[in-house]
Amino acid sequence: MATATTNQISIPVDLPAAHRPADDRLRLLIERIERLDEERKGIGDDIKDVYLEGKSAGYDPRAMRQVIRIRKMRPDDRKERQAILDVYLAALGID
């Protein structure tokens, strides 16, 4: 996973000694968020690559995404959604 260089801006502010630990903690939290954001971007790129791999193998990426959405649902929610969809399709004469 590639890591990007981070440009840091230094603002010359003299903080009272009592605030320096909070300043250090804030800096560490911000740096941690930035690292996690980079990891998330890398994971997103990896997921795109897997969809492209599936597409090159002849699978439909939209259908793959739909299967993933369905698999995330609880079984009861999945059945309810399917029942509603069936009612709507029947009402429109689509079978």
Backbone atoms as SQL, in Angstrom:
CREATE TABLE atoms (id INTEGER PRIMARY KEY, chain TEXT, resi INTEGER, resn TEXT, atom TEXT, x REAL, y REAL, z REAL);
INSERT INTO atoms VALUES
  (1, 'A', 1, 'MET', 'N', 0.844, -1.160, 0.000),
  (2, 'A', 1, 'MET', 'CA', 0.000, 0.000, 0.000),
  (3, 'A', 1, 'MET', 'C', 0.895, 1.229, 0.000),
  (4, 'A', 2, 'ALA', 'N', 0.664, 2.138, -0.884),
  (5, 'A', 2, 'ALA', 'CA', 1.495, 3.316, -1.012),
  (6, 'A', 2, 'ALA', 'C', 1.094, 4.352, 0.024),
  (7, 'A', 3, 'THR', 'N', 2.102, 5.038, 0.569),
  (8, 'A', 3, 'THR', 'CA', 1.819, 6.110, 1.504),
  (9, 'A', 3, 'THR', 'C', 2.240, 7.412, 0.866),
  (10, 'A', 4, 'ALA', 'N', 1.437, 8.410, 1.040),
  (11, 'A', 4, 'ALA', 'CA', 1.727, 9.715, 0.457),
  (12, 'A', 4, 'ALA', 'C', 2.467, 10.562, 1.469),
  (13, 'A', 5, 'THR', 'N', 3.288, 11.464, 0.971),
  (14, 'A', 5, 'THR', 'CA', 3.974, 12.378, 1.863),
  (15, 'A', 5, 'THR', 'C', 2.981, 13.429, 2.319),
  (16, 'A', 6, 'THR', 'N', 3.109, 13.846, 3.550),
  (17, 'A', 6, 'THR', 'CA', 2.200, 14.811, 4.124),
  (18, 'A', 6, 'THR', 'C', 2.929, 16.132, 4.299),
  (19, 'A', 7, 'ASN', 'N', 2.358, 17.188, 3.752),
  (20, 'A', 7, 'ASN', 'CA', 2.920, 18.514, 3.953),
  (21, 'A', 7, 'ASN', 'C', 2.426, 19.038, 5.287),
  (22, 'A', 8, 'GLN', 'N', 3.344, 19.423, 6.134),
  (23, 'A', 8, 'GLN', 'CA', 2.963, 19.933, 7.442),
  (24, 'A', 8, 'GLN', 'C', 3.172, 21.430, 7.467),
  (25, 'A', 9, 'ILE', 'N', 2.204, 22.114, 8.016),
  (26, 'A', 9, 'ILE', 'CA', 2.290, 23.556, 8.155),
  (27, 'A', 9, 'ILE', 'C', 2.592, 23.843, 9.613),
  (28, 'A', 10, 'SER', 'N', 3.593, 24.623, 9.824),
  (29, 'A', 10, 'SER', 'CA', 3.969, 24.971, 11.184),
  (30, 'A', 10, 'SER', 'C', 3.545, 26.410, 11.444),
  (31, 'A', 11, 'ILE', 'N', 2.723, 26.591, 12.436),
  (32, 'A', 11, 'ILE', 'CA', 2.271, 27.925, 12.809),
  (33, 'A', 11, 'ILE', 'C', 3.007, 28.304, 14.085),
  (34, 'A', 12, 'PRO', 'N', 3.819, 29.337, 13.995),
  (35, 'A', 12, 'PRO', 'CA', 4.609, 29.715, 15.170),
  (36, 'A', 12, 'PRO', 'C', 3.742, 30.388, 16.231),
  (37, 'A', 13, 'VAL', 'N', 3.215, 29.584, 17.114),
  (38, 'A', 13, 'VAL', 'CA', 2.390, 30.098, 18.202),
  (39, 'A', 13, 'VAL', 'C', 2.984, 29.565, 19.500),
  (40, 'A', 14, 'ASP', 'N', 3.218, 30.462, 20.411),
  (41, 'A', 14, 'ASP', 'CA', 3.720, 30.040, 21.717),
  (42, 'A', 14, 'ASP', 'C', 2.543, 29.685, 22.600),
  (43, 'A', 15, 'LEU', 'N', 2.419, 28.402, 22.874),
  (44, 'A', 15, 'LEU', 'CA', 1.351, 27.946, 23.749),
  (45, 'A', 15, 'LEU', 'C', 1.862, 27.895, 25.174),
  (46, 'A', 16, 'PRO', 'N', 0.981, 28.183, 26.112),
  (47, 'A', 16, 'PRO', 'CA', 1.382, 28.018, 27.503),
  (48, 'A', 16, 'PRO', 'C', 1.732, 26.547, 27.757),
  (49, 'A', 17, 'ALA', 'N', 2.599, 26.310, 28.667),
  (50, 'A', 17, 'ALA', 'CA', 3.061, 24.950, 28.968),
  (51, 'A', 17, 'ALA', 'C', 1.894, 24.016, 29.278),
  (52, 'A', 18, 'ALA', 'N', 0.840, 24.529, 29.877),
  (53, 'A', 18, 'ALA', 'CA', -0.309, 23.695, 30.231),
  (54, 'A', 18, 'ALA', 'C', -1.029, 23.162, 28.990),
  (55, 'A', 19, 'HIS', 'N', -0.926, 23.855, 27.858),
  (56, 'A', 19, 'HIS', 'CA', -1.634, 23.449, 26.643),
  (57, 'A', 19, 'HIS', 'C', -0.792, 22.591, 25.707),
  (58, 'A', 20, 'ARG', 'N', 0.500, 22.501, 25.948),
  (59, 'A', 20, 'ARG', 'CA', 1.361, 21.742, 25.038),
  (60, 'A', 20, 'ARG', 'C', 0.996, 20.263, 24.946),
  (61, 'A', 21, 'PRO', 'N', 0.690, 19.573, 26.045),
  (62, 'A', 21, 'PRO', 'CA', 0.297, 18.162, 25.902),
  (63, 'A', 21, 'PRO', 'C', -0.969, 18.003, 25.046),
  (64, 'A', 22, 'ALA', 'N', -1.919, 18.916, 25.194),
  (65, 'A', 22, 'ALA', 'CA', -3.140, 18.855, 24.388),
  (66, 'A', 22, 'ALA', 'C', -2.801, 19.110, 22.928),
  (67, 'A', 23, 'ASP', 'N', -1.868, 20.021, 22.676),
  (68, 'A', 23, 'ASP', 'CA', -1.433, 20.315, 21.315),
  (69, 'A', 23, 'ASP', 'C', -0.774, 19.086, 20.697),
  (70, 'A', 24, 'ASP', 'N', 0.068, 18.403, 21.452),
  (71, 'A', 24, 'ASP', 'CA', 0.717, 17.178, 20.960),
  (72, 'A', 24, 'ASP', 'C', -0.316, 16.093, 20.696),
  (73, 'A', 25, 'ARG', 'N', -1.277, 15.954, 21.582),
  (74, 'A', 25, 'ARG', 'CA', -2.306, 14.936, 21.399),
  (75, 'A', 25, 'ARG', 'C', -3.135, 15.224, 20.156),
  (76, 'A', 26, 'LEU', 'N', -3.499, 16.494, 19.963),
  (77, 'A', 26, 'LEU', 'CA', -4.264, 16.880, 18.780),
  (78, 'A', 26, 'LEU', 'C', -3.475, 16.566, 17.513),
  (79, 'A', 27, 'ARG', 'N', -2.195, 16.891, 17.503),
  (80, 'A', 27, 'ARG', 'CA', -1.353, 16.612, 16.345),
  (81, 'A', 27, 'ARG', 'C', -1.311, 15.121, 16.058),
  (82, 'A', 28, 'LEU', 'N', -1.163, 14.308, 17.101),
  (83, 'A', 28, 'LEU', 'CA', -1.128, 12.861, 16.926),
  (84, 'A', 28, 'LEU', 'C', -2.456, 12.323, 16.396),
  (85, 'A', 29, 'LEU', 'N', -3.566, 12.866, 16.899),
  (86, 'A', 29, 'LEU', 'CA', -4.878, 12.438, 16.414),
  (87, 'A', 29, 'LEU', 'C', -5.066, 12.796, 14.944),
  (88, 'A', 30, 'ILE', 'N', -4.673, 14.007, 14.575),
  (89, 'A', 30, 'ILE', 'CA', -4.798, 14.445, 13.185),
  (90, 'A', 30, 'ILE', 'C', -3.932, 13.574, 12.277),
  (91, 'A', 31, 'GLU', 'N', -2.713, 13.289, 12.682),
  (92, 'A', 31, 'GLU', 'CA', -1.824, 12.445, 11.881),
  (93, 'A', 31, 'GLU', 'C', -2.391, 11.032, 11.737),
  (94, 'A', 32, 'ARG', 'N', -2.990, 10.534, 12.800),
  (95, 'A', 32, 'ARG', 'CA', -3.603, 9.203, 12.746),
  (96, 'A', 32, 'ARG', 'C', -4.781, 9.174, 11.771),
  (97, 'A', 33, 'ILE', 'N', -5.606, 10.211, 11.812),
  (98, 'A', 33, 'ILE', 'CA', -6.735, 10.308, 10.886),
  (99, 'A', 33, 'ILE', 'C', -6.219, 10.367, 9.455),
  (100, 'A', 34, 'GLU', 'N', -5.166, 11.135, 9.225),
  (101, 'A', 34, 'GLU', 'CA', -4.601, 11.243, 7.875),
  (102, 'A', 34, 'GLU', 'C', -4.088, 9.891, 7.387),
  (103, 'A', 35, 'ARG', 'N', -3.422, 9.137, 8.250),
  (104, 'A', 35, 'ARG', 'CA', -2.930, 7.806, 7.867),
  (105, 'A', 35, 'ARG', 'C', -4.091, 6.880, 7.540),
  (106, 'A', 36, 'LEU', 'N', -5.126, 6.896, 8.374),
  (107, 'A', 36, 'LEU', 'CA', -6.291, 6.042, 8.135),
  (108, 'A', 36, 'LEU', 'C', -7.002, 6.426, 6.851),
  (109, 'A', 37, 'ASP', 'N', -7.062, 7.717, 6.569),
  (110, 'A', 37, 'ASP', 'CA', -7.682, 8.178, 5.334),
  (111, 'A', 37, 'ASP', 'C', -6.900, 7.665, 4.123),
  (112, 'A', 38, 'GLU', 'N', -5.587, 7.674, 4.193),
  (113, 'A', 38, 'GLU', 'CA', -4.767, 7.130, 3.109),
  (114, 'A', 38, 'GLU', 'C', -5.004, 5.628, 2.954),
  (115, 'A', 39, 'GLU', 'N', -5.116, 4.921, 4.077),
  (116, 'A', 39, 'GLU', 'CA', -5.388, 3.486, 4.018),
  (117, 'A', 39, 'GLU', 'C', -6.745, 3.222, 3.377),
  (118, 'A', 40, 'ARG', 'N', -7.732, 4.043, 3.740),
  (119, 'A', 40, 'ARG', 'CA', -9.074, 3.883, 3.179),
  (120, 'A', 40, 'ARG', 'C', -9.030, 4.090, 1.664),
  (121, 'A', 41, 'LYS', 'N', -8.279, 5.090, 1.208),
  (122, 'A', 41, 'LYS', 'CA', -8.148, 5.337, -0.217),
  (123, 'A', 41, 'LYS', 'C', -7.498, 4.132, -0.890),
  (124, 'A', 42, 'GLY', 'N', -6.482, 3.577, -0.263),
  (125, 'A', 42, 'GLY', 'CA', -5.817, 2.403, -0.817),
  (126, 'A', 42, 'GLY', 'C', -6.751, 1.210, -0.896),
  (127, 'A', 43, 'ILE', 'N', -7.559, 1.014, 0.132),
  (128, 'A', 43, 'ILE', 'CA', -8.524, -0.091, 0.136),
  (129, 'A', 43, 'ILE', 'C', -9.565, 0.134, -0.954),
  (130, 'A', 44, 'GLY', 'N', -10.007, 1.374, -1.129),
  (131, 'A', 44, 'GLY', 'CA', -10.963, 1.683, -2.193),
  (132, 'A', 44, 'GLY', 'C', -10.387, 1.352, -3.564),
  (133, 'A', 45, 'ASP', 'N', -9.117, 1.671, -3.749),
  (134, 'A', 45, 'ASP', 'CA', -8.460, 1.333, -5.022),
  (135, 'A', 45, 'ASP', 'C', -8.386, -0.176, -5.208),
  (136, 'A', 46, 'ASP', 'N', -8.106, -0.895, -4.122),
  (137, 'A', 46, 'ASP', 'CA', -8.052, -2.364, -4.191),
  (138, 'A', 46, 'ASP', 'C', -9.413, -2.949, -4.573),
  (139, 'A', 47, 'ILE', 'N', -10.474, -2.393, -3.993),
  (140, 'A', 47, 'ILE', 'CA', -11.824, -2.878, -4.292),
  (141, 'A', 47, 'ILE', 'C', -12.153, -2.633, -5.765),
  (142, 'A', 48, 'LYS', 'N', -11.786, -1.453, -6.282),
  (143, 'A', 48, 'LYS', 'CA', -12.013, -1.173, -7.701),
  (144, 'A', 48, 'LYS', 'C', -11.295, -2.189, -8.574),
  (145, 'A', 49, 'ASP', 'N', -10.068, -2.528, -8.188),
  (146, 'A', 49, 'ASP', 'CA', -9.300, -3.507, -8.954),
  (147, 'A', 49, 'ASP', 'C', -9.990, -4.872, -8.971),
  (148, 'A', 50, 'VAL', 'N', -10.591, -5.259, -7.854),
  (149, 'A', 50, 'VAL', 'CA', -11.284, -6.549, -7.795),
  (150, 'A', 50, 'VAL', 'C', -12.510, -6.527, -8.705),
  (151, 'A', 51, 'TYR', 'N', -13.245, -5.418, -8.713),
  (152, 'A', 51, 'TYR', 'CA', -14.390, -5.313, -9.626),
  (153, 'A', 51, 'TYR', 'C', -13.933, -5.389, -11.084),
  (154, 'A', 52, 'LEU', 'N', -12.815, -4.730, -11.405),
  (155, 'A', 52, 'LEU', 'CA', -12.285, -4.806, -12.764),
  (156, 'A', 52, 'LEU', 'C', -11.860, -6.223, -13.115),
  (157, 'A', 53, 'GLU', 'N', -11.282, -6.917, -12.149),
  (158, 'A', 53, 'GLU', 'CA', -10.898, -8.309, -12.362),
  (159, 'A', 53, 'GLU', 'C', -12.136, -9.165, -12.643),
  (160, 'A', 54, 'GLY', 'N', -13.197, -8.932, -11.872),
  (161, 'A', 54, 'GLY', 'CA', -14.447, -9.661, -12.100),
  (162, 'A', 54, 'GLY', 'C', -15.018, -9.355, -13.469),
  (163, 'A', 55, 'LYS', 'N', -14.951, -8.089, -13.862),
  (164, 'A', 55, 'LYS', 'CA', -15.470, -7.698, -15.176),
  (165, 'A', 55, 'LYS', 'C', -14.669, -8.373, -16.288),
  (166, 'A', 56, 'SER', 'N', -13.359, -8.426, -16.132),
  (167, 'A', 56, 'SER', 'CA', -12.537, -9.055, -17.169),
  (168, 'A', 56, 'SER', 'C', -12.771, -10.565, -17.229),
  (169, 'A', 57, 'ALA', 'N', -13.279, -11.134, -16.124),
  (170, 'A', 57, 'ALA', 'CA', -13.598, -12.567, -16.107),
  (171, 'A', 57, 'ALA', 'C', -15.014, -12.828, -16.628),
  (172, 'A', 58, 'GLY', 'N', -15.723, -11.751, -17.011),
  (173, 'A', 58, 'GLY', 'CA', -17.050, -11.918, -17.593),
  (174, 'A', 58, 'GLY', 'C', -18.208, -11.666, -16.648),
  (175, 'A', 59, 'TYR', 'N', -17.924, -11.244, -15.423),
  (176, 'A', 59, 'TYR', 'CA', -18.994, -10.961, -14.463),
  (177, 'A', 59, 'TYR', 'C', -19.439, -9.508, -14.585),
  (178, 'A', 60, 'ASP', 'N', -20.687, -9.245, -14.221),
  (179, 'A', 60, 'ASP', 'CA', -21.256, -7.904, -14.275),
  (180, 'A', 60, 'ASP', 'C', -20.987, -7.195, -12.942),
  (181, 'A', 61, 'PRO', 'N', -20.171, -6.133, -12.954),
  (182, 'A', 61, 'PRO', 'CA', -19.843, -5.432, -11.699),
  (183, 'A', 61, 'PRO', 'C', -21.066, -4.876, -10.967),
  (184, 'A', 62, 'ARG', 'N', -22.075, -4.404, -11.722),
  (185, 'A', 62, 'ARG', 'CA', -23.287, -3.888, -11.053),
  (186, 'A', 62, 'ARG', 'C', -23.983, -4.998, -10.287),
  (187, 'A', 63, 'ALA', 'N', -24.065, -6.177, -10.893),
  (188, 'A', 63, 'ALA', 'CA', -24.688, -7.312, -10.211),
  (189, 'A', 63, 'ALA', 'C', -23.857, -7.723, -9.002),
  (190, 'A', 64, 'MET', 'N', -22.536, -7.658, -9.137),
  (191, 'A', 64, 'MET', 'CA', -21.665, -7.998, -8.003),
  (192, 'A', 64, 'MET', 'C', -21.909, -7.035, -6.838),
  (193, 'A', 65, 'ARG', 'N', -22.042, -5.740, -7.149),
  (194, 'A', 65, 'ARG', 'CA', -22.303, -4.744, -6.098),
  (195, 'A', 65, 'ARG', 'C', -23.651, -5.007, -5.430),
  (196, 'A', 66, 'GLN', 'N', -24.642, -5.371, -6.236),
  (197, 'A', 66, 'GLN', 'CA', -25.972, -5.651, -5.694),
  (198, 'A', 66, 'GLN', 'C', -25.925, -6.875, -4.781),
  (199, 'A', 67, 'VAL', 'N', -25.201, -7.904, -5.184),
  (200, 'A', 67, 'VAL', 'CA', -25.066, -9.104, -4.339),
  (201, 'A', 67, 'VAL', 'C', -24.423, -8.735, -3.008),
  (202, 'A', 68, 'ILE', 'N', -23.412, -7.877, -3.048),
  (203, 'A', 68, 'ILE', 'CA', -22.740, -7.466, -1.812),
  (204, 'A', 68, 'ILE', 'C', -23.702, -6.698, -0.910),
  (205, 'A', 69, 'ARG', 'N', -24.503, -5.798, -1.504),
  (206, 'A', 69, 'ARG', 'CA', -25.503, -5.062, -0.705),
  (207, 'A', 69, 'ARG', 'C', -26.497, -6.026, -0.065),
  (208, 'A', 70, 'ILE', 'N', -26.946, -7.002, -0.831),
  (209, 'A', 70, 'ILE', 'CA', -27.922, -7.965, -0.318),
  (210, 'A', 70, 'ILE', 'C', -27.312, -8.807, 0.799),
  (211, 'A', 71, 'ARG', 'N', -26.064, -9.231, 0.619),
  (212, 'A', 71, 'ARG', 'CA', -25.410, -10.068, 1.636),
  (213, 'A', 71, 'ARG', 'C', -25.209, -9.324, 2.953),
  (214, 'A', 72, 'LYS', 'N', -25.124, -7.986, 2.896),
  (215, 'A', 72, 'LYS', 'CA', -24.953, -7.188, 4.115),
  (216, 'A', 72, 'LYS', 'C', -26.243, -7.099, 4.924),
  (217, 'A', 73, 'MET', 'N', -27.375, -7.342, 4.254),
  (218, 'A', 73, 'MET', 'CA', -28.677, -7.204, 4.911),
  (219, 'A', 73, 'MET', 'C', -28.962, -8.393, 5.823),
  (220, 'A', 74, 'ARG', 'N', -29.764, -8.135, 6.840),
  (221, 'A', 74, 'ARG', 'CA', -30.244, -9.233, 7.679),
  (222, 'A', 74, 'ARG', 'C', -31.255, -10.040, 6.881),
  (223, 'A', 75, 'PRO', 'N', -31.355, -11.340, 7.138),
  (224, 'A', 75, 'PRO', 'CA', -32.288, -12.179, 6.358),
  (225, 'A', 75, 'PRO', 'C', -33.726, -11.657, 6.361),
  (226, 'A', 76, 'ASP', 'N', -34.219, -11.199, 7.503),
  (227, 'A', 76, 'ASP', 'CA', -35.592, -10.690, 7.566),
  (228, 'A', 76, 'ASP', 'C', -35.763, -9.445, 6.699),
  (229, 'A', 77, 'ASP', 'N', -34.776, -8.553, 6.738),
  (230, 'A', 77, 'ASP', 'CA', -34.843, -7.348, 5.913),
  (231, 'A', 77, 'ASP', 'C', -34.787, -7.706, 4.427),
  (232, 'A', 78, 'ARG', 'N', -33.972, -8.681, 4.113),
  (233, 'A', 78, 'ARG', 'CA', -33.844, -9.122, 2.722),
  (234, 'A', 78, 'ARG', 'C', -35.178, -9.679, 2.216),
  (235, 'A', 79, 'LYS', 'N', -35.835, -10.510, 3.037),
  (236, 'A', 79, 'LYS', 'CA', -37.141, -11.081, 2.647),
  (237, 'A', 79, 'LYS', 'C', -38.191, -9.988, 2.493),
  (238, 'A', 80, 'GLU', 'N', -38.188, -9.027, 3.415),
  (239, 'A', 80, 'GLU', 'CA', -39.152, -7.932, 3.346),
  (240, 'A', 80, 'GLU', 'C', -38.948, -7.108, 2.082),
  (241, 'A', 81, 'ARG', 'N', -37.704, -6.782, 1.767),
  (242, 'A', 81, 'ARG', 'CA', -37.408, -6.003, 0.563),
  (243, 'A', 81, 'ARG', 'C', -37.858, -6.762, -0.689),
  (244, 'A', 82, 'GLN', 'N', -37.596, -8.064, -0.723),
  (245, 'A', 82, 'GLN', 'CA', -37.991, -8.871, -1.880),
  (246, 'A', 82, 'GLN', 'C', -39.511, -8.934, -2.004),
  (247, 'A', 83, 'ALA', 'N', -40.213, -9.049, -0.875),
  (248, 'A', 83, 'ALA', 'CA', -41.673, -9.098, -0.906),
  (249, 'A', 83, 'ALA', 'C', -42.244, -7.786, -1.436),
  (250, 'A', 84, 'ILE', 'N', -41.704, -6.677, -0.992),
  (251, 'A', 84, 'ILE', 'CA', -42.166, -5.368, -1.473),
  (252, 'A', 84, 'ILE', 'C', -41.901, -5.235, -2.969),
  (253, 'A', 85, 'LEU', 'N', -40.715, -5.638, -3.390),
  (254, 'A', 85, 'LEU', 'CA', -40.373, -5.581, -4.807),
  (255, 'A', 85, 'LEU', 'C', -41.329, -6.442, -5.643),
  (256, 'A', 86, 'ASP', 'N', -41.645, -7.638, -5.146),
  (257, 'A', 86, 'ASP', 'CA', -42.580, -8.517, -5.850),
  (258, 'A', 86, 'ASP', 'C', -43.961, -7.872, -5.986),
  (259, 'A', 87, 'VAL', 'N', -44.430, -7.210, -4.924),
  (260, 'A', 87, 'VAL', 'CA', -45.729, -6.529, -4.965),
  (261, 'A', 87, 'VAL', 'C', -45.700, -5.417, -5.998),
  (262, 'A', 88, 'TYR', 'N', -44.633, -4.619, -6.015),
  (263, 'A', 88, 'TYR', 'CA', -44.531, -3.503, -6.963),
  (264, 'A', 88, 'TYR', 'C', -44.488, -4.036, -8.395),
  (265, 'A', 89, 'LEU', 'N', -43.707, -5.089, -8.627),
  (266, 'A', 89, 'LEU', 'CA', -43.612, -5.638, -9.982),
  (267, 'A', 89, 'LEU', 'C', -44.953, -6.202, -10.433),
  (268, 'A', 90, 'ALA', 'N', -45.655, -6.887, -9.533),
  (269, 'A', 90, 'ALA', 'CA', -46.969, -7.447, -9.864),
  (270, 'A', 90, 'ALA', 'C', -47.956, -6.322, -10.171),
  (271, 'A', 91, 'ALA', 'N', -47.893, -5.241, -9.398),
  (272, 'A', 91, 'ALA', 'CA', -48.800, -4.111, -9.617),
  (273, 'A', 91, 'ALA', 'C', -48.564, -3.464, -10.976),
  (274, 'A', 92, 'LEU', 'N', -47.339, -3.523, -11.468),
  (275, 'A', 92, 'LEU', 'CA', -47.005, -2.939, -12.763),
  (276, 'A', 92, 'LEU', 'C', -47.111, -3.952, -13.897),
  (277, 'A', 93, 'GLY', 'N', -47.455, -5.175, -13.563),
  (278, 'A', 93, 'GLY', 'CA', -47.595, -6.211, -14.580),
  (279, 'A', 93, 'GLY', 'C', -46.265, -6.726, -15.103),
  (280, 'A', 94, 'ILE', 'N', -45.249, -6.564, -14.317),
  (281, 'A', 94, 'ILE', 'CA', -43.902, -7.025, -14.699),
  (282, 'A', 94, 'ILE', 'C', -43.637, -8.330, -13.955),
  (283, 'A', 95, 'ASP', 'N', -43.335, -9.375, -14.700),
  (284, 'A', 95, 'ASP', 'CA', -43.080, -10.666, -14.039),
  (285, 'A', 95, 'ASP', 'C', -41.813, -11.279, -14.509);
